[in-house]
Amino acid sequence: MRETETPNNLLEARKSAGISRNKAAKDLNVDPKTLYRYENGTQCPNVYVAIRLSDYYHRTVKELFPPRSGI
């Protein structure tokens, strides 16, 4: 992954919704540190959490986790 390339769109989705990381983590029933790792691409959510994130941010899983080129 290039430095300018984001691993996913979770951070952008959360910020555009105007929600703090702590509130989102509480609403999603995940630790804020885990949500931070999801947003920064150092940890990947399982499929069930990815679906909850999708529902929470009103975006498709594919919008939140777009396929990366070159794979």
N, C-alpha and C positions, 0 to 999 in steps of 0.2 A: 504494500500500500504506500502510495506517495504521501509526503507530509501534508500536502494541501488537500488530499482526499479524506473525507470523513468516513468512518467505518459504517455509519448508519445515520438516520435522521431523527433519532430520539431526542437529542438535545434541542434541535430546532423545533420539533413538535411541542416539547414542553414549554420552551420559551415563548413560542407564538401563542400558546394557550394561556400564558401569563400565570403559570403554576410554579410554585417553588419545588425544589427537589424533595424537601421534607414532606410537603403535602402530597405530592405524587406518590412518594414511597409509602406513605401511610395509607392512601387510598388504594394502592395496588397490593398492599400487604407484603412489601419487600423492604429490606434494610436500605436506608439512604446510600450507604457505601456500595451496596450491590447495584442500585440504580445508577450511581456514578460510573461504575465499571461497565455497565451496559451502554451508557451514553458515550463513553470514550472508547469502546471497542476492545477493552481488555478482558471482558467476559461476555459470553453470549447467553442470552436467555434460552430456556428450553421452549419447545413449541407452545406449551400451554401458557407460559408467561408472555411469549410473543403475541399470542392471540389476545390476552388481557390488555397488553399495551396497545394493541391495535384498536380494541373497543374503547379504551380509555381516551385515546387521542383522536378517535373518529377518523382513522386512516387505515388503509389496508396494510397487511403485513409486508407486502411488496414495497409499499411507499416508505415504510419505516426501515426496512432492510433491503434496499435495492441490490440486485445482483451486481457484483463487481466485475469489471472487464478484466480480461487476461487470465481468467481462471479456467 
